[in-house]
Amino acid sequence: MPKKVNGKWRVDLRPQGHQGKRIRRSFDSRAEALRFEAFVTNEASQGREWNPTAPDNRRFSDLVELWYETHGYFLKEGKRRRSALLAVAEAMKDPIAATMTGMDFTRYRKNKTVNGKPANPKTLNNHLGYCNAVFNELIRTDHINYDNPFGKIRPVKLSDRELSYLSAPQITELLAKAKASRNPHLYPMSLLCLSTGCRWGEAANLTRSRVKNGTVTFTDTKGKRNRTIPISDQLEKMLLAHNRKGGDRLFTDSSMVAFDRLALKLSFKLPTGQSTHILRHTYAAYFVQNGGDILTLKDILGHVDIKMTMRYAHLAPDHLALAKTINPVTGHNWDNQEL
């Protein structure tokens, strides 16, 4: 029953029981208080909540922007991921996020596969991971109070791709073309990537102060860990003598576009989607083929997960060598084999 407190009639009740939500409200008259009490009690008996939470009508793009402001901004590739997510939202016609289901993504994935130029399955798996990250992060930080609609979707199973790398004659041709290029940075950058296995972007950010004592140190890397790699005396001298007018930064024009233009002049074609990354693959392939161990290569390349480095294991000279010595026909007399 309403009670008069400080000149007002106060309703204070828990219509769902003592464990339920507490509702308190004050009125000018006892009649108003009684009507409100009756209303709340009746609604509760029918399973309806008093003053229910307003529906969340934010679009998926709104969640993407919220994720970027609160989390993605601090990621190394956050801006690029934000752009990819907004493109996904647009392709899905930007539904209300709270009403989304797994069908929204699976339909998007199918459309990207069968309409126009088919999307790379790896790219679609990345998009699924990005979407899951948005929902999971906003759930974790209490920005949304519903489940991740894509949480049960399985990524597309990918076939192993053969890793491509340059042959010795191809390396010679590429370096010769780079040396003859009008861009003075192509040759030393290509040499640096082939000598250390660094990414093109890591080479582009290298400064003169991080070349010393026969080593180069790469900072602000993809794995967020600094790496110091030994280099030859010749390469160290070349780097320190390069672009002295550019201040501490070694390479002031390190655009991938310049490398792509160079690639068009080669007598061979680089693998689709490789571009400058072929230099990193080439370093790793030669390292393993010449007897380098996988754990050392993992540290040189800056891989966080050893699985990434294991892609090169099959290039080791003794990889699976036992297959030819302990198979069922080992010791078979091939000379007496009748054909």
N, C-alpha and C positions, 0 to 999 in steps of 0.2 A: 504494500500500500504506500502511496505517496506520503512524504513527511514534509512539514513546513520547516525550512531552514533559512534563516536570515531574510524572512519575508517572501521567500519563493517556495513553490511546491516542487520537491525533488523526487524524481523517480530513480531508483537505484536497484537494478535487478540483473540476474543472470538467467535468461530464458532457457538456456540449454543445460542448466544445472550448475553446480558449484565449480566444475572444471571448465565451463564454457565462457564465452566472451561476456565481460561485464559492461552493462549499458547504464550510463548516468546522464540525466538531463533535467533541467529546471524549467518550471512554467510559472506564469503569473497567477493562474487559477487552478483550483483543485480539479475542476472538471476537465481542463486540458490535460492535466497530468494523468487522470484516470483513462482518458481516451487513448493517450499515447501508450500507457502501460498495457491496455487491452490489445492495441494494435500490435505491439511488439510480441506479446505472448501468442497471439493468433498466428502471426507470420512464422514464429519459431516452430509452432506446432505443425506447420505445413512445409517445414524445411527451408523457408526463405529467410535470408539474413537481413537484419535491419542495417540500413546504410551500407549496402554491399560495395566492394571495391569497384571503382570505375573500370570498364574494359580497357585493355591495353591495345590501342590501335596503331602502335608504331609500325612502320614498314620495315622490311628487312634492311633497306638502305640506311634507315635511322639507326638500327643496331650496329651496322658496319661502322658508321661514323662515331657512335658511342664507344665501340670497341677500340677504334683508332685513337680517340682522344684519351682514353683511360689506360690503354695498354699498347696498342700497335705502334703508336708514335715512338715508343722506346725500343722497338725492334730494329735491327739493322736493315731489314728489307720491308719494314712496315709500310712505307709509302707505296711500294710496288704491290704489296699484298692488298692494300686498301683499294687500289685501282682495279685489281683482278676481281675482288669481291663486289665492287660496285658494278662491274660488267656482268657478273653472275646475276646480281639483283635485277639489272635491267633486262637480261635475257629471260628471267622468270616473271617479268612484268611486275616486279617489286610488290609481292603480296604482303598482307599484314602478317608480321612475324609470328604472332601468337596462334595464328590459324594454320601455319605451315605444317606439312607432313613430309614423310620420306618421299612421297610421290613427286613432290615439287622438284627435288633434286634428281631423282631417277629419270623424270621426264626431261629435265634440262640436259642430263647426260646423254640420253638417247638422241635428242634433237641435235646436239653438237656432234654426234657421231654420224648421223645419216643425212643431215642437211648441209649443203654447201661443202666446203673443204673440211673433211673429217678432222676433229680435234685429236691431238695426241693423247692416248690413254693415260700416260704419265701426267699430263697437264690436268686432265679431269680428276685424277686421284689427288693432285695438289689442291684443286678447287674444293674437293670434298673435305680435305684436311683443314683448309682455311675456314670453311663454313663451320665445321665442328669446333674449331678454336674460338670463333666468335661466340657461339652459344655457350660453350663450356666456361669461358672466361666471365661472361656476363652473369651466368648462374652462380659461379663461385663468388662473385662480388655483389650478389643480391640485386643486380640491376634488372633481372627478369625472374619471375617465379614459376616458370613452366619448364618442362623437360626439353632437352635438345631433340628436335624432330628428326635429325639426321644421324643420331647416335648409333642406330642399328644397321646403317647402310654399309655394306662391304665394298672396299675399293675394287676396281677392276684388276684381275690378275694379269701381270705383265710377263711377257716372254723375255728371257735374257737376251740382251743385245750384244753382238760381238763388238768388243772395244777396238776402235781404229787408232792407229798411230802412224807416224811418218817413217818411211824407210830412210836409210842413209842418203841415197841420191836425192830424195824429196827434201830432206832437211837442207842439203847443200843448195838446192835450187831456191828454196824459200828464203834462206839467208842472203843469197846473192841478190834476189829481187828486192829484199828489204833494204839491203845496203845501197842499192841503186835508186831507191825511192826518194821523192822530193821531201818526204817527211823524215827529218833526221832522227826521230825517236824510234821508228819501226825496227831498225836493226838492233840497237842495244836492248830494247824491250823484248824482242823475240829471243835474243841470246840469253837474257836474264831468265825468261820463262823456261827455256830449254835446259838451263843450267841448274835451276832450283826447283822446278815443278810448281812455281807460284802461279796464282791466277792472274789474268791480265789486269784486273782492277787492283790487285795487291801491288803489282809492279808499277802501275800508274801512280800510286800514292807514295812510292818510295822517295825518301829525302836523302840528301847527301850526308847528313849527320848520322844516318842509320847504315851507312856503308863504312865499315872500319874493321881493322884487325883480321882481314881475310874473311869477313862474314857480312851478310845483309840481314837486317831485322825487319820483318813485315808486321805492321800493327793494324788495328782496326780490321781484322780478318773476318771471314764468314763465320768461323768457329769461335770468334771473340777471344782468341788466345794469340798472344804474340809468338812469332816463330823466328828463330835465328838460324840461318843456314850458311854453312861454309861455301865460299866461292874461290875460284882460281885467282892467282895474282893478276893475270891478264885481264880478267873481267873486272876486278876491283879497280885497276888503273883506268880502264875504259870508262867505268861509271863515274869515277871521281873527276875525270877530265871532261866529261860530257856536259854540255849546256851550262857552262860556268856563269853565263849572264842571267840564268834563270833563277838565281838565288839558291835556296836550300832544296827546292823541288827540282828533281832531275828531269822529269818528263812533263813539259808544259802543254803538249798536244798529243794526247795518248788515246785518241778516239778509236773505238773498234771499227768505225766506218773506214778509216784508213787501212786497217788490216784487211777488211773485207774487199776493198778495192784491189789490194795487193793479191788476194787470193784469186781474183778473176784473171790475173795475168799468169797464173801458174799453169804448167802443162798437165797437171792432174787436178781433180776436183776434190775438195774437202768434203767429208761426210756431212750430210744434212744436219743442221743445228749445231755443228761443232765450232766453227769459226776459231777464235783464239784458244779455245779449250783443247784443241788438238795438240797444242804445245805441252800442256800439262799431262795429257794422256801419253804423249811420246816420252816425256821424262820418266814417268812411272813405268812404262813398258820396258825401256832400256835398263832402268835400275834393277828390275826384277830379273830380266834376262841375263844380266851380268853378275848375278849372284847376290844381289841385295836382299835383305830379309824384310818380311812384311811389316813387322813391328816398327822397324826404323823408318820404312816408307810412310807408315801411318803418321809418325811424328813430323816427317819432312813435309808431307802434304797438308798437315793440319786437320786430318779427319777426326771427328769426334767419335764416330762409330767404326770399329774395325771391319764391319761388314762392307763398308764403302771401299776399303783398301783391298779386301779379299777378292775383288773383281779382277785384280791383276795377278793373283796367285798362280793361275794356270800357265802364265808365261815363264815361270821359273824352269830352268833347264832340267831339274830333277822332279818336277811335278808329276805325280802318278807314274814315276819310272818303273815301279814294281809291277805295273800292269803287264809288262812284256816279259817278266822273268818268273812270275809265279802263276801263270795261267794254265789251264788244263792240258795244253799241248806243249808246255815247256819240255825240252829234251826230245821232241819228236824228230825222227830221222826224215828230213824233207827230201833227201836225195833219192830215197827208195819209194817215195810217194808216187803211186800210179795215178795218172791223170785220165 
